[in-house]
Amino acid sequence: MRIFLRRRFLAPSEAVVGLDECACASSPGGTSFASLSLWRLSGGSALACLRPCLHCDAWVAVGFCSPGRAARLSVPGMASASALAGSSALGLGAVGGPGPWGSSTGGPSRYVAGMQELFRSHSKTREFPAHSAKVHSVAWSCDGRRLASGSFDKTASVFLLEKDRLVKENNYRGHGDSVDQLCWHPSNPDLFVTASGDKTIRIWDVRTTKCIATVNTKGENINICWSPDGQTIAVGNKDDVVTFIDAKTHRSKAEEQFKFEVNEISWNNDNNMFFLTNGNGCINILSYPELKPVQSINAHPSNCICIKFDPTGKYFATGSADALVSLWDVDELVCVRCFSRLDWPVRTLSFSHDGKMLASASEDHFIDIAEVETGDKLWEVQCESPTFTVAWHPKRPLLAFACDDKDGKYDSSREAGTVKLFGLPNDS
């Protein structure tokens, strides 16, 4: 039997004989890690790092191998995981339980089985016309009654969720360039904010259907988030400047210029830390409101694109150009699991309302839905083109998303501009 690991084949005469320690004890950013277990072959060479220590050469080298397989290779002379080192050395709760990459050999969990049963009868996806060009961003209001979308056509649209369909409520015009991202107020379901390439952000009130504030910024805006306490809006532009705006006075409170490519930005749930993903594969963490550097974590070997915090405050997830999603413990700031079913750069992430499911999407023609605690594949939402944005409903297992679809009926090059909803009853 030949198994491809660390870019070479394991010879039939070689056997896994025990564990050693991973050589990488700390990251350039100063993050300390506990000693990590490393399988070794009878010939003395390293096989693979069994924990997702993402700045370890073993991780990069084993990236083309099926993640988690090292924990259960069928190799002559190889003892069980528990006999070699005990389950704790592998990051396993029990023999056959979820490994460090979240793979499970003991069958699906009760939660996975239950959700798979639900999605078998609620696997319908519906499309809803929203824009005349590509949809960049979708987001639910905090009460789940409305879904907003932002588009390359310079507008935002808001839909009402009525039973099992989205009904378009209003179209919001005013921006002079593409609406690249939007988000809702964390506790007020009537307010949302849009970031545009026209060097402004706009705050909208759905009760009046009007823009209640336009705030000028210094650059073309590409990302935006609202602080959990509702008091501050952070907006990032193409020049890697992040501006913090008072949500009541609509004036700038602070401005930070970064020396690296800033991708997505987010506060933690406690509102006392500010996170940025960057083009060097790092997660940068600042204290808030002081905006002092706290830590820089080498999260991925390539561009770290997106970041999301789960509603329970236990984890956050990042998506990268390496096609991996990494799950991080908020308190310990260590990676506890990786998801690797996508083949293209991970563009967008969303946790379900209970924090138990994680949706991730890319240029792959499917959206991966995983159970957070095990990494097990829960469902796959089929798409016809790359997906740019996904958002779980804040109360129900409904997933809104938007793809780079074309309107083939009349013009194969014309962008469809539709918003989609997955999780609807099959008979609806």
C-alpha positions as CSV (number, residue, x, y, z in Angstrom):
1,M,0.0,0.0,0.0
2,R,1.3,3.4,-0.9
3,I,0.2,6.6,0.9
4,F,1.2,10.0,-0.3
5,L,2.4,12.1,2.6
6,R,4.9,14.9,2.8
7,R,5.2,14.8,-0.9
8,R,6.6,11.2,-1.0
9,F,5.2,7.7,-0.9
10,L,5.3,5.6,2.2
11,A,7.1,2.4,1.3
12,P,5.5,-0.9,2.3
13,S,8.4,-1.6,4.6
14,E,8.0,1.6,6.6
15,A,5.9,1.7,9.6
16,V,4.7,4.4,12.0
17,V,6.5,3.6,15.2
18,G,5.7,6.5,17.6
19,L,5.4,10.1,18.3
20,D,7.8,13.0,18.5
21,E,7.4,16.7,19.1
22,C,6.8,19.3,16.4
23,A,9.7,21.6,16.1
24,C,7.7,24.8,15.9
25,A,7.0,26.1,19.4
26,S,6.1,29.7,18.6
27,S,5.0,31.9,15.7
28,P,6.7,35.0,14.5
29,G,3.9,36.9,16.0
30,G,4.8,35.6,19.5
31,T,1.9,33.2,19.9
32,S,3.1,30.4,22.1
33,F,1.8,26.9,21.4
34,A,1.9,23.8,23.5
35,S,4.2,21.0,22.2
36,L,2.5,19.4,19.2
37,S,2.6,15.7,18.4
38,L,4.3,14.5,15.2
39,W,4.1,11.0,13.8
40,R,7.5,9.5,12.9
41,L,8.3,6.6,10.6
42,S,10.6,3.7,11.4
43,G,13.2,5.3,9.2
44,G,13.2,8.4,11.5
45,S,11.6,10.9,9.1
46,A,8.6,13.0,10.0
47,L,5.2,12.0,8.7
48,A,2.8,14.8,9.5
49,C,1.9,17.3,12.1
50,L,-1.3,16.1,13.7
51,R,-2.4,19.4,15.0
52,P,-3.3,22.4,12.8
53,C,-0.2,24.4,13.7
54,L,-0.5,26.4,10.6
55,H,3.0,27.9,10.5
56,C,4.5,24.4,10.7
57,D,6.3,23.1,7.5
58,A,4.7,19.7,8.1
59,W,1.2,21.4,7.8
60,V,2.1,22.9,4.5
61,A,3.7,19.7,3.2
62,V,0.8,17.6,4.1
63,G,-1.7,20.0,2.7
64,F,-2.4,17.8,-0.4
65,C,-3.2,14.8,1.8
66,S,-6.7,14.2,3.0
67,P,-6.8,16.0,6.3
68,G,-7.1,13.9,9.4
69,R,-6.1,10.7,7.6
70,A,-2.8,10.5,9.4
71,A,-4.8,9.7,12.6
72,R,-6.1,6.5,11.1
73,L,-3.8,5.3,8.4
74,S,-3.9,1.6,7.8
75,V,-0.2,0.9,7.7
76,P,1.5,-2.4,8.5
77,G,2.8,-2.3,12.0
78,M,0.9,0.8,13.0
79,A,-0.8,0.6,16.4
80,S,-4.0,2.3,17.2
81,A,-4.0,6.0,18.2
82,S,-4.7,5.2,21.8
83,A,-2.0,2.6,22.0
84,L,0.6,4.9,20.6
85,A,0.0,8.0,22.5
86,G,-3.5,8.2,24.0
87,S,-6.3,10.2,22.5
88,S,-5.2,13.5,23.9
89,A,-2.0,13.5,21.9
90,L,-4.0,13.4,18.7
91,G,-6.5,16.0,19.7
92,L,-9.1,13.2,19.9
93,G,-11.8,13.1,22.5
94,A,-11.9,9.4,22.2
95,V,-10.6,6.8,19.8
96,G,-12.5,7.2,16.6
97,G,-13.7,10.6,17.6
98,P,-13.1,13.9,15.8
99,G,-9.5,14.5,15.1
100,P,-7.6,17.8,14.9
101,W,-9.0,18.5,11.5
102,G,-12.5,17.6,12.6
103,S,-12.7,14.3,10.8
104,S,-14.9,11.7,12.5
105,T,-14.6,8.0,12.1
106,G,-17.5,7.0,14.4
107,G,-20.3,8.1,12.2
108,P,-22.2,11.4,12.3
109,S,-23.1,13.1,15.6
110,R,-26.6,13.2,16.7
111,Y,-26.8,16.9,15.7
112,V,-25.4,16.2,12.2
113,A,-27.8,13.4,11.7
114,G,-30.7,15.5,12.9
115,M,-29.8,18.5,10.6
116,Q,-29.2,16.2,7.6
117,E,-32.7,14.7,8.2
118,L,-34.1,18.3,8.3
119,F,-32.2,19.4,5.1
120,R,-33.4,16.3,3.2
121,S,-36.9,17.7,3.4
122,H,-35.8,21.4,3.3
123,S,-33.1,21.3,0.6
124,K,-34.9,23.7,-1.8
125,T,-33.1,26.9,-3.0
126,R,-35.1,29.8,-4.4
127,E,-33.8,32.7,-6.4
128,F,-35.1,36.3,-5.9
129,P,-34.4,39.1,-8.4
130,A,-32.5,41.8,-6.5
131,H,-30.2,43.9,-8.7
132,S,-29.1,44.6,-12.2
133,A,-25.5,43.5,-11.5
134,K,-23.4,41.3,-9.3
135,V,-24.4,41.0,-5.6
136,H,-21.5,41.6,-3.3
137,S,-23.0,41.2,0.1
138,V,-26.1,39.9,1.9
139,A,-27.0,40.3,5.6
140,W,-29.9,39.7,7.9
141,S,-31.4,42.2,10.4
142,C,-31.0,41.2,14.0
143,D,-34.6,40.0,14.3
144,G,-34.4,38.0,11.0
145,R,-37.4,39.8,9.4
146,R,-35.4,41.5,6.7
147,L,-32.5,40.6,4.4
148,A,-30.4,43.3,2.8
149,S,-28.2,43.0,-0.3
150,G,-25.5,45.3,-1.8
151,S,-24.5,45.3,-5.4
152,F,-22.2,46.5,-8.1
153,D,-25.2,48.4,-9.5
154,K,-24.6,51.0,-6.8
155,T,-27.8,50.1,-4.8
156,A,-28.9,48.2,-1.8
157,S,-32.1,46.2,-1.7
158,V,-34.1,45.1,1.3
159,F,-36.4,42.1,1.4
160,L,-39.0,41.0,3.9
161,L,-39.0,37.3,4.9
162,E,-42.6,36.1,4.6
163,K,-43.0,32.4,5.4
164,D,-40.9,30.7,2.8
165,R,-40.1,33.5,0.4
166,L,-38.4,36.9,0.2
167,V,-40.6,39.8,-0.8
168,K,-38.7,42.9,-2.0
169,E,-39.6,45.9,0.2
170,N,-37.4,48.7,-1.2
171,N,-34.4,49.6,-3.3
172,Y,-32.0,52.1,-1.8
173,R,-30.2,54.5,-4.2
174,G,-27.7,57.2,-3.5
175,H,-24.2,55.8,-3.8
176,G,-22.1,56.8,-6.8
177,D,-20.2,53.5,-7.0
178,S,-20.5,49.8,-6.1
179,V,-21.9,48.8,-2.7
180,D,-19.2,46.3,-1.7
181,Q,-20.4,45.4,1.8
182,L,-23.2,46.2,4.2
183,C,-24.3,45.2,7.7
184,W,-27.2,45.8,10.1
185,H,-27.2,47.5,13.5
186,P,-26.6,44.7,16.0
187,S,-29.7,45.4,18.1
188,N,-31.8,47.8,16.1
189,P,-33.6,45.9,13.2
190,D,-34.4,49.2,11.4
191,L,-30.9,50.4,10.6
192,F,-28.2,49.2,8.2
193,V,-25.1,50.7,6.8
194,T,-23.5,50.4,3.4
195,A,-19.8,50.8,2.3
196,S,-19.1,52.0,-1.2
197,G,-16.3,52.7,-3.6
198,D,-17.6,56.3,-3.8
199,K,-15.6,57.2,-0.7
200,T,-18.7,57.3,1.5
201,I,-20.7,55.2,3.9
202,R,-24.5,55.6,4.2
203,I,-26.8,54.7,7.1
204,W,-30.3,53.8,6.1
205,D,-33.6,53.5,8.1
206,V,-36.1,51.0,6.7
207,R,-39.0,52.8,8.4
208,T,-38.5,55.9,6.3
209,T,-36.7,54.2,3.4
210,K,-34.2,57.1,3.5
211,C,-30.6,57.7,4.1
212,I,-30.2,59.2,7.5
213,A,-26.5,59.9,7.3
214,T,-23.8,60.1,4.7
215,V,-20.2,60.0,6.0
216,N,-17.3,60.9,3.8
217,T,-14.2,58.8,4.0
218,K,-10.7,59.1,2.6
219,G,-10.7,56.2,0.2
220,E,-12.8,53.6,-1.8
221,N,-14.5,51.5,0.9
222,I,-14.5,47.8,0.6
223,N,-15.4,46.4,4.1
224,I,-17.6,47.5,7.0
225,C,-18.7,46.3,10.4
226,W,-20.8,47.6,13.3
227,S,-19.6,47.2,16.9
228,P,-21.6,44.8,19.1
229,D,-22.6,47.6,21.4
230,G,-24.0,49.6,18.4
231,Q,-21.9,52.7,19.1
232,T,-19.3,52.5,16.4
233,I,-19.0,51.7,12.7
234,A,-15.6,50.6,11.3
235,V,-14.9,50.9,7.6
236,G,-11.9,49.8,5.7
237,N,-10.8,51.1,2.3
238,K,-8.5,50.0,-0.6
239,D,-5.6,52.0,0.9
240,D,-5.6,49.8,4.0
241,V,-7.0,52.6,6.2
242,V,-9.6,51.7,8.8
243,T,-11.8,54.5,10.1
244,F,-13.9,54.3,13.3
245,I,-17.1,56.4,13.1
246,D,-19.4,57.3,15.9
247,A,-22.8,55.8,15.0
248,K,-24.7,58.7,16.7
249,T,-22.7,61.8,15.7
250,H,-21.5,60.3,12.4
251,R,-18.1,61.7,13.0
252,S,-14.7,60.0,12.8
253,K,-13.4,58.9,16.2
254,A,-10.1,57.3,15.1
255,E,-8.3,56.3,12.0
256,E,-5.6,53.7,11.5
257,Q,-3.3,53.3,8.5
258,F,-1.9,49.8,8.2
259,K,1.3,48.7,6.4
260,F,-0.3,45.5,5.2
261,E,-3.2,44.5,3.0
262,V,-6.3,44.7,5.2
263,N,-9.1,42.3,4.2
264,E,-12.0,41.7,6.5
265,I,-12.5,43.4,9.9
266,S,-14.5,42.6,13.0
267,W,-14.9,43.2,16.6
268,N,-15.0,40.3,19.0
269,N,-18.4,39.7,20.7
270,D,-17.2,41.3,23.9
271,N,-16.4,44.6,22.1
272,N,-13.0,44.9,23.6
273,M,-10.8,43.6,20.7
274,F,-10.7,44.5,17.0
275,F,-9.6,41.8,14.5
276,L,-8.2,42.2,11.0
277,T,-7.3,39.6,8.4
278,N,-4.4,40.5,6.2
279,G,-2.7,39.6,2.9
280,N,0.2,38.0,4.7
281,G,-2.0,35.2,6.1
282,C,-2.1,36.8,9.6
283,I,-4.8,37.8,12.0
284,N,-4.0,41.1,13.7
285,I,-5.6,41.8,17.0
286,L,-5.9,45.3,18.5
287,S,-7.3,46.3,21.9
288,Y,-10.4,48.4,21.7
289,P,-11.0,51.3,22.1
290,E,-7.2,51.9,22.6
291,L,-6.4,50.3,19.2
292,K,-3.0,49.1,20.6
293,P,-1.5,46.0,19.0
294,V,-2.2,42.9,21.1
295,Q,-1.2,40.0,18.9
296,S,-0.4,38.9,15.4
297,I,-1.2,35.3,14.6
298,N,0.3,33.5,11.6
299,A,-3.0,31.8,10.7
300,H,-2.4,30.7,7.1
301,P,0.4,30.3,4.6
302,S,-1.3,32.6,2.2
303,N,-3.7,35.6,2.1
304,C,-6.2,35.5,5.0
305,I,-9.4,36.8,3.4
306,C,-12.4,36.6,5.8
307,I,-13.3,36.3,9.5
308,K,-16.5,35.6,11.4
309,F,-17.3,35.2,15.1
310,D,-19.8,32.7,16.3
311,P,-22.9,33.9,18.1
312,T,-21.9,32.1,21.3
313,G,-18.5,33.8,21.6
314,K,-16.6,30.6,21.8
315,Y,-15.0,30.5,18.3
316,F,-14.1,32.6,15.4
317,A,-13.3,31.3,11.9
318,T,-11.0,32.6,9.1
319,G,-11.0,31.7,5.4
320,S,-7.9,31.9,3.3
321,A,-6.5,31.8,-0.2
322,D,-5.1,28.3,0.7
323,A,-8.7,27.1,0.4
324,L,-8.8,26.3,4.2
325,V,-11.1,27.5,6.9
326,S,-9.5,27.5,10.3
327,L,-11.5,27.6,13.6
328,W,-10.0,29.4,16.5
329,D,-10.7,29.4,20.3
330,V,-11.5,33.0,21.2
331,D,-10.0,32.7,24.7
332,E,-6.9,30.7,24.0
333,L,-6.3,32.1,20.5
334,V,-5.3,28.7,19.2
335,C,-6.5,26.9,16.1
336,V,-8.7,23.9,17.1
337,R,-9.8,22.7,13.8
338,C,-9.5,23.1,10.0
339,F,-12.1,22.5,7.3
340,S,-10.6,21.6,3.9
341,R,-13.4,20.5,1.5
342,L,-13.1,23.6,-0.7
343,D,-10.5,23.8,-3.5
344,W,-10.5,27.5,-4.1
345,P,-9.8,30.6,-1.9
346,V,-12.4,30.9,0.8
347,R,-14.3,34.2,0.2
348,T,-17.1,34.1,2.8
349,L,-18.1,32.5,6.1
350,S,-21.2,32.5,8.3
351,F,-22.1,30.7,11.6
352,S,-25.6,29.6,12.2
353,H,-27.7,31.2,15.0
354,D,-26.8,28.5,17.5
355,G,-23.1,28.5,16.6
356,K,-23.2,24.8,15.6
357,M,-23.0,25.1,11.8
358,L,-20.4,26.9,9.7
359,A,-21.1,27.7,6.0
360,S,-18.1,28.5,3.8
361,A,-17.9,29.3,0.1
362,S,-15.5,30.1,-2.7
363,E,-15.3,29.6,-6.5
364,D,-16.2,26.0,-6.0
365,H,-19.7,25.4,-7.2
366,F,-21.0,24.4,-3.8
367,I,-21.3,25.9,-0.3
368,D,-19.9,23.7,2.4
369,I,-21.9,23.4,5.6
370,A,-20.0,21.8,8.5
371,E,-20.7,20.9,12.1
372,V,-18.5,23.3,14.1
373,E,-17.6,20.9,16.9
374,T,-16.4,18.0,14.7
375,G,-15.8,19.5,11.3
376,D,-18.1,16.8,9.8
377,K,-19.7,17.6,6.5
378,L,-23.3,18.3,7.3
379,W,-24.6,19.4,3.8
380,E,-23.5,20.8,0.5
381,V,-25.5,23.5,-1.3
382,Q,-25.1,23.2,-5.0
383,C,-24.3,26.4,-7.0
384,E,-23.8,27.1,-10.7
385,S,-21.1,29.7,-10.2
386,P,-18.7,31.1,-7.6
387,T,-20.3,32.3,-4.3
388,F,-19.3,35.7,-2.9
389,T,-21.4,36.0,0.2
390,V,-23.3,33.8,2.6
391,A,-25.4,34.6,5.7
392,W,-27.3,32.3,8.1
393,H,-30.7,33.6,9.4
394,P,-30.3,34.7,13.0
395,K,-33.1,32.4,14.2
396,R,-33.7,29.7,11.6
397,P,-31.7,27.2,9.5
398,L,-32.1,29.4,6.4
399,L,-29.0,30.4,4.4
400,A,-29.0,33.5,2.2
401,F,-26.3,33.7,-0.4
402,A,-25.4,35.3,-3.8
403,C,-23.4,33.9,-6.7
404,D,-21.8,35.2,-9.8
405,D,-24.7,34.0,-11.9
406,K,-25.4,35.1,-15.5
407,D,-28.8,35.7,-17.0
408,G,-28.6,33.2,-19.8
409,K,-32.1,33.7,-21.0
410,Y,-31.3,36.9,-23.0
411,D,-27.6,37.6,-22.6
412,S,-25.0,35.1,-21.4
413,S,-22.7,37.9,-20.2
414,R,-25.3,39.8,-18.3
415,E,-25.1,39.4,-14.5
416,A,-28.2,38.0,-12.9
417,G,-28.1,40.0,-9.7
418,T,-30.2,37.5,-7.7
419,V,-30.3,36.7,-4.0
420,K,-30.8,33.0,-3.1
421,L,-32.3,31.3,-0.1
422,F,-31.5,27.7,0.9
423,G,-33.3,25.6,3.5
424,L,-36.8,25.9,2.2
425,P,-39.3,23.0,2.3
426,N,-39.1,20.8,-0.8
427,D,-42.8,21.0,-1.3
428,S,-43.0,24.8,-1.1
